[in-house]
Amino acid sequence: MFEFIRTHQRVMQILLLLLILPSFVLVGVSSYQDRGGSSDGVATVDGKKITQQEWENAQRRQIDQARQMMGAQFDQKLFDTPEAKQAILDNLVAERAINAEVARSNLTVSDAVLVKAISDIQQFRKPDGSFDKEGYYAAIAAQGMNEQQFNARMRHDMAVQQLVGSIQQTAFAPRTVSNRLSDINDQEREVQEQLFPVANFVGQVKVTDDMLKAFYDKNATLFQVPETVKAEYVVFNADAVEKSVTVSDAEIADAYNKNKARFTTAEKRSASHILINAPAGAKPADDAAAKAKAQAILDEVRKNPADFAKIAKAQSQDPGSAELGGDLGNIERGVFPAKQVEDTIYSLKDGEISGLVRSDFGYHIIKLTKLTPATQKSLEDAKPEIAAELKKTKMSSKYSELAETFSNTVYEQADSLKPVADKLGLTIQTVDGLTRTPNPALGTSPVNNDKFLKAIFSSDALTNKRNTEAVEVAPSTLVAGRVVASKPASKRPFAEVEGIIRQRVTQEEATRLARQAGEAKLAAAKASGDASGFGDVKVVSRTKEPTINQTAALAVLKADTSKLPAYVGVELPGQGYGVYRIAKVSQPAQPDTARRQQEAEQIANAVGGGETYGFVEALKHKAKAKINVKSADLGVKQDQ
């Protein structure tokens, strides 16, 4: 069973996306489901709303992350199901409940622990093992964050890990349980097989005209040609709006002058320090000793300023920064925990080393390692960014106005799409082969959409040839259509499909004869207990690739072996019938200890997952978590 997971990666990816989409496996929503409307947000946790926008943003983030992880194997249809959307909402609820508990418990992470955690991230390490500051800043920027935002995110995630990780990490499965499961996994069964291939019975099959006609009548749906429609349609989306929106230079200049601070990059200072511990309230003798030690180090630094990082690594008593050569990274006003240190950093010149600086932590020696002056982006440089933003804002407003025009026009002038096309500068397109359900041949066409197909096959559109209503087939994308021609559903003539039916009937009859012969052999073998007619002995186990048909291997491994020899008959789809004689059940002489250890860890993780689920459920109830959207909006069935 464990080997199956390792060797069926694609299958497991899909299962994981469908079943474990959020960070926590959360099901059973009815326990905190509300039957109210969405005026209070799609959900409430600890008295705070989760808005529709936050839910949609979470869906987009999940899709983007999956697209990056899965590459060419990414399939957005996995995320367009009610179950996937439900799972994301469940995850938001769980996340808020956990955050509420973190706040109530006052869980915090110290600066020293945070710095060490960041320095331990392999992505931020150079090949020689030293900290890669440039890579660190580039990775943060790629996520659209500055250093303070990244540190806050890290600090929060570590606090959550303290809370939830303590449940997961302390879970364990009794050794007897893991050993028993590994014994079952390792079990080997010696088996002999006798096959009854379908091909051996094809010659015995006699197909009559009555058999062919009976199959044709009984399986009418197999030969059904669905109803199809040829339609005209127009698409209204952001591209149609963009043509009607312009931004003037005067508008850009006005926006720039009103938001100059936004285009100003504040001064940046990076610093390193050496700390000799002397907490506030230390005994005078201890304080004097720490100060003397710090002074000696300062004297050494002044003699060899280029060796500051080397001296910091050897002498500093700050566990978070010492390993980094005293590097404190970028320091922003009002963020650093020791104000005396921050004030000193902002008083130094580039490359300058301070005297001794006393804080509540002890004595610091500070070096300003980099000073980047404040800069002001010019109007010319900011122009593309401002123009894009103004255009986006105008388009958002204009979209609502033109969308209403689109909807009204296709409804009021319902005998043609030309009026709306002329009014909004749209192109009338034609599509053939539309069916009541999406047609794979049409791919991702906007008209190959469930909502639009329902509209185009409505009685008004189909019978009266009137325009459909404006249908939203994607965010900010409306489609309206009109039936040009339609073909009713029909059945393919018998003469056209007679050859296909003959093949099907012959195959089914041969399969029946193979099964009949196999079942007779199975009954005889059970009665005699001998091995006559069976092939060579093969070993079947759960940890190795099957030496027989996989369907048969599963049946052999599930068979009752309390009495040997044991027999099992298996229908092999598309192949025939197999009879299997199990003569011996044993354990390998030398179990794979490394794999058993791995299995024990997997079992413990599964137990931990169950306990974590229960813990998170308790937090949701504690935070009075409720889903407020109606079942129709959520898109999933709810328990009554």
C-alpha positions as CSV (number, residue, x, y, z in Angstrom):
1,M,0.0,0.0,0.0
2,F,2.9,2.3,0.7
3,E,4.6,1.4,-2.5
4,F,1.4,2.3,-4.4
5,I,1.7,5.9,-3.2
6,R,5.3,6.1,-4.3
7,T,4.7,4.7,-7.7
8,H,1.5,6.5,-8.7
9,Q,2.5,10.1,-8.3
10,R,0.0,11.5,-10.8
11,V,-3.0,9.8,-9.3
12,M,-1.9,10.9,-5.8
13,Q,-1.5,14.5,-7.0
14,I,-5.1,14.6,-8.2
15,L,-6.3,13.0,-5.0
16,L,-4.4,15.5,-2.9
17,L,-5.8,18.4,-4.8
18,L,-9.4,17.1,-4.5
19,L,-9.2,15.8,-0.9
20,I,-6.5,17.8,0.9
21,L,-6.6,21.1,-0.9
22,P,-6.3,23.2,2.2
23,S,-3.5,23.1,4.8
24,F,-5.8,21.1,7.1
25,V,-8.1,18.3,6.0
26,L,-11.5,19.8,6.9
27,V,-14.8,18.2,6.2
28,G,-18.2,18.1,7.9
29,V,-19.0,21.7,7.4
30,S,-22.6,21.3,8.7
31,S,-21.4,21.6,12.3
32,Y,-20.7,25.3,11.9
33,Q,-23.0,26.1,8.9
34,D,-25.5,28.9,9.1
35,R,-28.6,29.2,7.0
36,G,-28.4,33.0,6.7
37,G,-27.5,35.3,3.9
38,S,-24.1,36.7,3.1
39,S,-24.6,40.2,4.5
40,D,-22.2,39.3,7.3
41,G,-19.6,37.9,4.9
42,V,-19.3,34.4,3.5
43,A,-18.2,33.3,7.0
44,T,-17.6,34.7,10.5
45,V,-14.8,33.5,12.9
46,D,-14.2,34.9,16.3
47,G,-16.7,37.7,15.5
48,K,-14.8,38.8,12.4
49,K,-16.0,38.5,8.8
50,I,-14.5,36.6,5.9
51,T,-15.6,38.5,2.9
52,Q,-16.6,37.2,-0.6
53,Q,-13.5,39.1,-2.0
54,E,-11.2,37.3,0.5
55,W,-12.6,34.0,-0.5
56,E,-12.2,34.7,-4.2
57,N,-8.6,36.0,-3.6
58,A,-7.8,32.7,-1.7
59,Q,-9.1,30.7,-4.7
60,R,-6.9,32.7,-7.1
61,R,-3.9,32.2,-4.8
62,Q,-4.5,28.5,-4.6
63,I,-4.8,28.2,-8.4
64,D,-1.6,30.2,-9.0
65,Q,0.3,28.1,-6.5
66,A,-0.9,24.9,-8.1
67,R,-0.1,26.2,-11.5
68,Q,3.5,26.9,-10.4
69,M,3.9,23.5,-8.7
70,M,2.3,21.3,-11.4
71,G,3.5,23.0,-14.5
72,A,2.2,21.3,-17.7
73,Q,0.1,18.9,-15.6
74,F,-1.9,21.7,-14.1
75,D,-5.7,21.3,-14.8
76,Q,-7.8,24.3,-13.6
77,K,-11.0,22.1,-13.8
78,L,-9.9,20.5,-10.5
79,F,-10.4,23.9,-8.9
80,D,-13.7,24.9,-10.6
81,T,-15.7,22.4,-8.6
82,P,-18.0,23.2,-5.6
83,E,-15.9,20.8,-3.5
84,A,-12.7,22.6,-4.2
85,K,-14.2,26.0,-3.5
86,Q,-15.7,24.6,-0.3
87,A,-12.3,23.3,0.8
88,I,-10.7,26.7,0.3
89,L,-13.4,28.4,2.4
90,D,-13.0,25.7,5.1
91,N,-9.3,26.5,5.1
92,L,-9.9,30.2,5.6
93,V,-12.2,29.4,8.5
94,A,-9.6,27.1,10.1
95,E,-6.8,29.7,9.5
96,R,-8.8,32.4,11.2
97,A,-9.7,30.1,14.2
98,I,-6.0,29.2,14.6
99,N,-5.0,32.9,14.4
100,A,-7.5,33.8,17.1
101,E,-6.1,31.1,19.4
102,V,-2.5,32.3,18.7
103,A,-3.6,35.8,19.7
104,R,-5.4,34.6,22.8
105,S,-2.4,32.5,23.9
106,N,0.0,35.4,23.3
107,L,2.4,33.1,21.4
108,T,5.4,35.0,20.2
109,V,8.7,34.4,18.5
110,S,11.8,36.2,19.7
111,D,14.1,38.2,17.3
112,A,16.9,35.7,17.9
113,V,14.8,32.7,17.1
114,L,13.4,34.4,14.0
115,V,16.8,35.4,12.7
116,K,18.1,31.8,13.2
117,A,15.1,30.4,11.4
118,I,15.7,32.7,8.4
119,S,19.4,31.9,8.3
120,D,18.6,28.2,8.3
121,I,16.5,28.4,5.2
122,Q,18.6,26.6,2.5
123,Q,17.3,28.9,-0.2
124,F,19.2,31.7,1.5
125,R,22.5,29.9,1.7
126,K,25.5,30.2,-0.7
127,P,27.3,27.0,-1.8
128,D,30.0,27.7,0.9
129,G,27.3,27.7,3.6
130,S,27.3,31.4,4.3
131,F,24.2,33.6,4.3
132,D,23.2,35.0,0.8
133,K,21.9,38.4,1.6
134,E,21.3,39.3,-2.1
135,G,19.3,36.0,-2.6
136,Y,17.4,36.7,0.6
137,Y,16.3,40.2,-0.6
138,A,15.5,39.0,-4.1
139,A,13.3,36.2,-2.8
140,I,11.4,38.6,-0.6
141,A,10.9,41.1,-3.5
142,A,9.7,38.3,-5.7
143,Q,6.9,37.7,-3.2
144,G,5.9,41.4,-3.3
145,M,7.0,42.0,0.3
146,N,9.6,44.1,2.0
147,E,11.8,42.7,4.8
148,Q,9.5,43.8,7.6
149,Q,6.5,42.2,5.9
150,F,8.4,39.0,5.3
151,N,9.7,38.9,8.9
152,A,6.1,39.5,10.2
153,R,4.8,36.6,8.0
154,M,7.6,34.3,9.2
155,R,7.0,35.3,12.9
156,H,3.3,34.5,12.5
157,D,3.8,31.2,10.7
158,M,6.3,30.1,13.4
159,A,3.8,31.0,16.1
160,V,1.1,29.0,14.3
161,Q,3.6,26.1,14.1
162,Q,4.1,26.3,17.8
163,L,0.4,25.8,18.3
164,V,-0.5,23.3,15.7
165,G,2.9,21.5,15.4
166,S,2.8,20.6,19.1
167,I,-0.2,18.4,18.4
168,Q,1.2,16.8,15.2
169,Q,4.7,16.2,16.5
170,T,3.6,14.6,19.8
171,A,1.3,12.1,18.1
172,F,2.5,8.5,17.9
173,A,1.2,5.0,16.9
174,P,1.8,2.0,19.2
175,R,4.7,-0.1,17.9
176,T,2.4,-3.2,17.8
177,V,0.1,-1.3,15.4
178,S,2.9,-0.2,13.0
179,N,4.5,-3.6,13.1
180,R,1.2,-5.3,12.3
181,L,0.6,-3.0,9.4
182,S,4.2,-3.5,8.1
183,D,3.8,-7.3,8.5
184,I,0.7,-7.1,6.3
185,N,2.5,-4.9,3.8
186,D,5.5,-7.3,3.7
187,Q,3.4,-10.5,3.4
188,E,4.3,-12.7,0.4
189,R,1.9,-15.2,-1.2
190,E,3.0,-18.0,-3.5
191,V,0.4,-18.3,-6.3
192,Q,-0.2,-20.3,-9.4
193,E,-2.5,-19.2,-12.2
194,Q,-4.6,-20.7,-14.9
195,L,-5.9,-18.2,-17.5
196,F,-9.0,-18.5,-19.7
197,P,-8.4,-15.8,-22.4
198,V,-11.4,-14.4,-24.3
199,A,-9.6,-15.0,-27.6
200,N,-9.8,-18.8,-27.0
201,F,-13.6,-18.7,-27.0
202,V,-14.3,-16.3,-29.9
203,G,-14.5,-19.2,-32.3
204,Q,-17.2,-20.8,-30.3
205,V,-19.5,-17.8,-30.4
206,K,-22.5,-17.9,-32.8
207,V,-24.0,-14.5,-33.4
208,T,-27.5,-14.3,-34.8
209,D,-29.4,-11.4,-36.3
210,D,-31.8,-11.5,-33.4
211,M,-28.9,-11.0,-31.0
212,L,-27.6,-8.0,-32.9
213,K,-31.1,-6.4,-33.1
214,A,-31.7,-7.0,-29.4
215,F,-28.4,-5.3,-28.5
216,Y,-29.3,-2.3,-30.8
217,D,-32.7,-1.9,-29.1
218,K,-31.4,-2.4,-25.6
219,N,-28.5,0.1,-25.9
220,A,-30.2,2.9,-27.8
221,T,-28.2,5.5,-25.9
222,L,-24.9,4.2,-27.4
223,F,-26.1,5.1,-30.8
224,Q,-27.7,8.4,-30.0
225,V,-26.6,11.5,-32.0
226,P,-27.2,14.5,-29.6
227,E,-29.2,17.6,-30.5
228,T,-26.9,20.3,-31.9
229,V,-27.2,24.0,-32.5
230,K,-25.4,26.4,-34.9
231,A,-25.3,29.9,-33.3
232,E,-24.1,33.4,-33.6
233,Y,-22.6,35.1,-30.5
234,V,-20.9,38.2,-29.2
235,V,-18.4,38.5,-26.3
236,F,-18.2,41.5,-24.1
237,N,-15.1,41.7,-21.9
238,A,-12.3,44.0,-20.7
239,D,-10.9,44.2,-24.3
240,A,-14.1,45.8,-25.4
241,V,-14.0,48.3,-22.6
242,E,-10.3,49.2,-23.0
243,K,-11.0,50.7,-26.5
244,S,-13.4,53.3,-25.0
245,V,-11.0,54.4,-22.1
246,T,-8.3,57.0,-22.4
247,V,-6.1,58.8,-19.8
248,S,-4.8,62.3,-20.4
249,D,-1.4,63.7,-19.5
250,A,-3.1,66.3,-17.2
251,E,-4.8,63.4,-15.3
252,I,-1.5,61.7,-14.9
253,A,0.3,64.8,-13.6
254,D,-2.6,65.5,-11.2
255,A,-2.3,62.0,-9.7
256,Y,1.4,62.3,-9.4
257,N,1.3,65.6,-7.6
258,K,-1.3,64.3,-5.2
259,N,0.7,61.2,-4.4
260,K,4.3,62.3,-4.5
261,A,5.1,60.5,-1.2
262,R,4.2,57.2,-2.9
263,F,6.9,57.7,-5.5
264,T,9.5,58.5,-2.9
265,T,11.8,55.8,-1.8
266,A,12.8,56.3,1.8
267,E,16.4,56.3,2.9
268,K,17.6,52.7,3.6
269,R,20.3,51.8,6.2
270,S,21.9,48.4,6.7
271,A,23.9,47.8,9.8
272,S,25.9,45.1,11.7
273,H,26.5,45.0,15.5
274,I,28.4,43.2,18.2
275,L,26.6,42.6,21.4
276,I,28.0,41.9,24.9
277,N,25.1,40.8,27.1
278,A,24.3,42.9,30.1
279,P,20.6,43.0,30.8
280,A,18.9,45.9,32.4
281,G,19.1,45.5,36.2
282,A,22.4,43.5,36.1
283,K,24.6,43.8,39.2
284,P,27.1,46.7,39.0
285,A,30.1,44.3,38.9
286,D,28.6,42.3,36.1
287,D,27.7,45.4,34.2
288,A,31.2,46.8,34.6
289,A,32.7,43.5,33.4
290,A,30.5,43.5,30.3
291,K,31.3,47.1,29.5
292,A,35.1,46.4,29.9
293,K,34.8,43.4,27.5
294,A,32.9,45.5,25.0
295,Q,35.5,48.3,25.2
296,A,38.3,45.8,24.5
297,I,36.4,44.5,21.5
298,L,35.7,48.1,20.3
299,D,39.5,48.8,20.5
300,E,40.2,45.7,18.4
301,V,37.5,46.7,15.9
302,R,38.9,50.3,15.6
303,K,42.4,48.8,14.9
304,N,41.0,46.4,12.3
305,P,37.7,47.8,10.9
306,A,37.7,45.5,7.9
307,D,37.5,42.5,10.2
308,F,34.2,43.7,11.8
309,A,32.3,40.7,10.5
310,K,35.0,38.2,11.6
311,I,35.2,39.7,15.1
312,A,31.4,39.8,15.4
313,K,31.2,36.1,14.5
314,A,33.8,35.2,17.1
315,Q,32.9,37.7,19.9
316,S,29.2,38.8,19.7
317,Q,26.8,37.3,22.2
318,D,23.7,37.8,20.0
319,P,22.8,34.3,18.8
320,G,20.7,35.5,16.0
321,S,23.2,37.8,14.2
322,A,26.7,36.5,15.3
323,E,26.7,33.7,12.8
324,L,25.9,36.2,10.1
325,G,28.9,38.4,11.1
326,G,26.7,40.7,13.1
327,D,24.4,41.5,10.1
328,L,21.1,43.1,11.2
329,G,19.9,43.6,7.6
330,N,17.8,46.7,6.7
331,I,16.8,48.9,9.7
332,E,13.7,51.0,9.4
333,R,12.6,53.7,11.8
334,G,10.3,52.6,14.6
335,V,10.8,48.9,13.9
336,F,14.1,47.9,15.8
337,P,13.4,46.7,19.4
338,A,16.2,48.7,20.9
339,K,15.6,52.5,20.3
340,Q,19.2,53.4,21.4
341,V,20.6,51.1,18.7
342,E,18.2,52.4,16.1
343,D,19.0,56.1,16.9
344,T,22.8,55.3,16.6
345,I,22.3,53.6,13.2
346,Y,20.6,56.7,11.9
347,S,23.4,59.0,13.3
348,L,26.3,57.2,11.6
349,K,27.8,57.8,8.2
350,D,28.3,55.1,5.7
351,G,31.0,52.7,6.9
352,E,31.3,54.5,10.3
353,I,31.7,52.5,13.5
354,S,30.0,53.7,16.7
355,G,31.3,53.8,20.3
356,L,29.7,51.7,23.0
357,V,25.9,51.9,22.9
358,R,23.9,50.8,26.0
359,S,20.5,49.2,25.6
360,D,18.3,46.9,27.7
361,F,20.1,44.0,26.1
362,G,23.7,45.1,26.9
363,Y,26.5,46.9,25.1
364,H,26.5,47.3,21.3
365,I,29.2,48.2,18.8
366,I,27.5,49.2,15.6
367,K,28.8,49.6,12.1
368,L,26.7,51.2,9.3
369,T,27.4,48.8,6.4
370,K,25.2,50.5,3.7
371,L,23.4,53.8,3.2
372,T,21.0,54.2,0.3
373,P,19.8,57.9,0.1
374,A,16.1,58.7,-0.4
375,T,15.1,59.1,-4.0
376,Q,12.1,60.7,-5.8
377,K,10.8,59.0,-9.0
378,S,10.2,61.7,-11.6
379,L,6.9,62.2,-13.3
380,E,8.2,60.9,-16.5
381,D,9.4,57.6,-14.9
382,A,6.2,57.2,-12.9
383,K,4.0,58.0,-15.9
384,P,3.5,54.4,-17.2
385,E,2.6,53.1,-13.8
386,I,0.1,55.9,-13.1
387,A,-1.4,55.7,-16.6
388,A,-2.0,51.9,-16.1
389,E,-3.6,52.5,-12.7
390,L,-5.9,55.3,-13.9
391,K,-6.9,53.3,-16.9
392,K,-7.7,50.3,-14.7
393,T,-9.8,52.4,-12.4
394,K,-11.7,54.0,-15.3
395,M,-12.2,50.6,-16.9
396,S,-13.7,49.2,-13.8
397,S,-16.2,52.0,-13.7
398,K,-16.8,51.9,-17.4
399,Y,-17.2,48.2,-17.4
400,S,-20.3,48.4,-15.2
401,E,-21.8,51.1,-17.4
402,L,-21.1,49.2,-20.7
403,A,-22.1,45.8,-19.3
404,E,-25.5,47.3,-18.5
405,T,-25.7,48.6,-22.0
406,F,-24.7,45.2,-23.4
407,S,-27.3,43.4,-21.3
408,N,-30.1,45.8,-22.1
409,T,-29.5,45.9,-25.8
410,V,-29.4,42.1,-26.4
411,Y,-32.7,41.9,-24.4
412,E,-34.5,44.9,-25.9
413,Q,-33.5,44.2,-29.5
414,A,-33.7,40.4,-29.2
415,D,-34.2,39.6,-32.9
416,S,-30.6,40.3,-33.8
417,L,-27.1,40.7,-32.4
418,K,-26.2,43.4,-34.9
419,P,-27.4,46.3,-32.8
420,V,-25.3,45.5,-29.8
421,A,-22.3,44.7,-32.0
422,D,-22.6,48.1,-33.7
423,K,-23.1,50.0,-30.5
424,L,-20.1,48.5,-28.6
425,G,-17.8,47.7,-31.6
426,L,-18.1,43.9,-31.1
427,T,-17.5,41.1,-33.6
428,I,-20.3,38.7,-34.3
429,Q,-18.9,35.2,-34.4
430,T,-20.4,31.8,-35.4
431,V,-20.1,28.4,-33.8
432,D,-21.5,25.0,-34.9
433,G,-21.9,21.8,-33.0
434,L,-23.1,23.2,-29.7
435,T,-24.7,20.5,-27.5
436,R,-26.6,20.7,-24.2
437,T,-23.4,19.7,-22.4
438,P,-19.9,21.1,-23.1
439,N,-18.5,19.6,-26.3
440,P,-14.8,18.5,-25.9
441,A,-14.2,19.4,-29.6
442,L,-14.9,23.1,-28.8
443,G,-12.3,23.3,-26.0
444,T,-12.3,26.4,-23.9
445,S,-14.5,28.5,-26.2
446,P,-16.6,31.0,-24.1
447,V,-19.8,29.5,-25.6
448,N,-18.8,25.9,-24.5
449,N,-19.9,26.8,-21.1
450,D,-22.7,25.2,-19.0
451,K,-24.5,28.6,-18.3
452,F,-24.4,29.7,-21.9
453,L,-25.5,26.3,-23.2
454,K,-28.5,26.3,-20.8
455,A,-29.4,29.8,-22.2
456,I,-29.0,28.9,-25.9
457,F,-31.0,25.7,-25.5
458,S,-33.9,27.5,-23.7
459,S,-37.2,27.3,-25.5
460,D,-37.2,31.0,-26.3
461,A,-33.8,30.9,-27.9
462,L,-34.3,27.5,-29.6
463,T,-37.9,27.8,-30.8
464,N,-38.3,31.6,-31.3
465,K,-34.7,32.3,-32.4
466,R,-34.4,35.2,-30.0
467,N,-31.2,36.4,-28.4
468,T,-30.2,34.8,-25.1
469,E,-29.7,37.0,-22.1
470,A,-26.2,38.2,-21.3
471,V,-24.5,35.3,-19.6
472,E,-21.4,35.7,-17.4
473,V,-19.1,32.8,-18.4
474,A,-16.0,34.1,-16.6
475,P,-15.1,37.0,-14.4
476,S,-15.8,40.3,-16.4
477,T,-16.8,38.3,-19.5
478,L,-20.4,38.3,-20.8
479,V,-21.7,36.4,-23.8
480,A,-25.0,36.6,-25.7
481,G,-26.0,34.3,-28.5
482,R,-28.7,33.6,-31.1
483,V,-29.6,30.2,-32.7
484,V,-29.1,30.2,-36.5
485,A,-30.0,26.5,-37.0
486,S,-30.6,23.4,-35.0
487,K,-30.7,19.6,-35.5
488,P,-32.9,17.4,-33.3
489,A,-31.4,14.4,-31.6
490,S,-31.4,11.2,-33.7
491,K,-30.4,7.6,-33.6
492,R,-27.8,6.2,-36.0
493,P,-29.3,3.6,-38.4
494,F,-28.8,-0.1,-37.5
495,A,-27.1,-0.7,-40.9
496,E,-24.5,2.0,-40.0
497,V,-23.5,0.4,-36.7
498,E,-24.1,-3.3,-37.4
499,G,-20.4,-4.0,-37.6
500,I,-19.6,-2.3,-34.3
501,I,-22.5,-4.2,-32.6
502,R,-21.3,-7.6,-34.0
503,Q,-17.9,-7.0,-32.4
504,R,-19.4,-6.0,-29.1
505,V,-21.8,-9.0,-29.0
506,T,-19.0,-11.4,-30.0
507,Q,-16.7,-10.0,-27.3
508,E,-19.4,-10.2,-24.6
509,E,-20.4,-13.8,-25.5
510,A,-16.7,-14.9,-25.6
511,T,-16.2,-13.2,-22.2
512,R,-19.3,-15.1,-20.8
513,L,-17.9,-18.4,-22.1
514,A,-14.4,-17.7,-20.6
515,R,-16.0,-16.8,-17.2
516,Q,-18.2,-20.0,-17.4
517,A,-15.1,-22.2,-18.0
518,G,-13.1,-20.4,-15.3
519,E,-15.8,-20.8,-12.7
520,A,-16.1,-24.5,-13.5
521,K,-12.3,-24.9,-13.0
522,L,-12.5,-22.9,-9.7
523,A,-15.2,-25.2,-8.4
524,A,-13.3,-28.3,-9.4
525,A,-10.0,-27.1,-7.9
526,K,-11.6,-26.2,-4.6
527,A,-13.1,-29.7,-4.5
528,S,-9.8,-31.6,-5.3
529,G,-7.3,-29.2,-3.8
530,D,-4.7,-30.2,-6.4
531,A,-2.6,-28.0,-8.7
532,S,-3.3,-29.7,-12.1
533,G,-3.6,-27.2,-14.9
534,F,-2.0,-24.4,-13.0
535,G,1.3,-22.7,-14.1
536,D,4.6,-22.0,-12.3
537,V,4.7,-20.6,-8.8
538,K,4.9,-16.8,-8.6
539,V,5.3,-14.6,-5.5
540,V,2.9,-11.7,-5.0
541,S,3.3,-9.0,-2.4
542,R,2.2,-5.4,-1.7
543,T,5.8,-4.0,-1.9
544,K,6.8,-5.3,-5.3
545,E,5.5,-4.9,-8.8
546,P,2.9,-7.6,-9.4
547,T,4.1,-10.7,-11.4
548,I,0.5,-11.3,-12.4
549,N,-2.4,-9.1,-13.7
550,Q,-2.8,-6.2,-11.2
551,T,-6.6,-6.8,-10.8
552,A,-5.8,-10.5,-10.0
553,A,-3.0,-9.5,-7.6
554,L,-5.4,-7.3,-5.6
555,A,-7.8,-10.2,-5.4
556,V,-5.1,-12.6,-4.4
557,L,-3.8,-10.3,-1.6
558,K,-7.4,-9.9,-0.2
559,A,-8.3,-13.6,-0.4
560,D,-9.0,-15.5,2.9
561,T,-5.9,-17.7,3.5
562,S,-6.9,-19.2,6.8
563,K,-7.1,-22.5,5.0
564,L,-4.5,-23.5,2.4
565,P,-4.5,-24.1,-0.5
566,A,-6.9,-21.2,-1.1
567,Y,-8.5,-20.5,-4.5
568,V,-9.8,-17.3,-6.0
569,G,-11.4,-16.6,-9.4
570,V,-11.1,-13.1,-11.0
571,E,-12.7,-11.6,-14.1
572,L,-9.9,-9.8,-16.0
573,P,-11.5,-6.8,-17.9
574,G,-10.9,-7.1,-21.6
575,Q,-8.8,-10.2,-21.2
576,G,-10.9,-13.1,-19.8
577,Y,-11.0,-15.0,-16.6
578,G,-8.2,-16.2,-14.2
579,V,-8.2,-18.8,-11.5
580,Y,-5.5,-18.5,-8.8
581,R,-4.2,-21.1,-6.4
582,I,-2.5,-19.7,-3.2
583,A,-0.3,-22.4,-1.7
584,K,1.8,-20.5,0.8
585,V,1.8,-17.3,2.9
586,S,5.0,-16.1,4.4
587,Q,7.1,-13.1,5.6
588,P,10.5,-12.2,3.9
589,A,13.5,-13.6,5.7
590,Q,15.1,-10.2,6.0
591,P,12.5,-7.3,6.3
592,D,13.5,-3.9,4.9
593,T,14.1,-2.1,8.2
594,A,14.6,1.3,6.6
595,R,11.2,1.0,4.8
596,R,9.5,-0.2,8.0
597,Q,10.8,2.9,9.8
598,Q,9.5,5.0,7.0
599,E,6.1,3.3,7.3
600,A,6.0,3.8,11.1
601,E,6.6,7.5,10.5
602,Q,3.8,7.6,7.9
603,I,1.4,5.9,10.3
604,A,2.4,8.3,13.1
605,N,1.8,11.2,10.7
606,A,-1.6,9.9,9.8
607,V,-2.4,9.6,13.6
608,G,-1.1,13.2,14.0
609,G,-3.2,14.4,11.2
610,G,-6.3,13.0,12.8
611,E,-5.5,14.6,16.2
612,T,-4.7,17.9,14.4
613,Y,-8.0,17.7,12.7
614,G,-9.8,17.3,16.0
615,F,-7.8,20.1,17.6
616,V,-8.6,22.5,14.7
617,E,-12.3,21.5,14.9
618,A,-12.3,22.4,18.6
619,L,-10.7,25.8,17.8
620,K,-13.4,26.5,15.2
621,H,-16.1,25.8,17.8
622,K,-14.3,27.9,20.3
623,A,-14.2,30.8,17.8
624,K,-17.9,30.3,17.0
625,A,-17.1,29.7,13.3
626,K,-20.0,29.9,10.9
627,I,-20.5,29.8,7.2
628,N,-23.1,32.4,6.3
629,V,-23.6,31.9,2.5
630,K,-26.6,30.0,1.2
631,S,-26.1,26.5,-0.1
632,A,-26.9,27.8,-3.7
633,D,-24.1,30.3,-3.4
634,L,-21.7,27.8,-1.9
635,G,-22.4,25.3,-4.6
636,V,-22.5,22.2,-2.4
637,K,-25.2,20.1,-0.7
638,Q,-25.7,20.9,3.0
639,D,-27.0,18.5,5.7
640,Q,-30.5,19.3,6.8
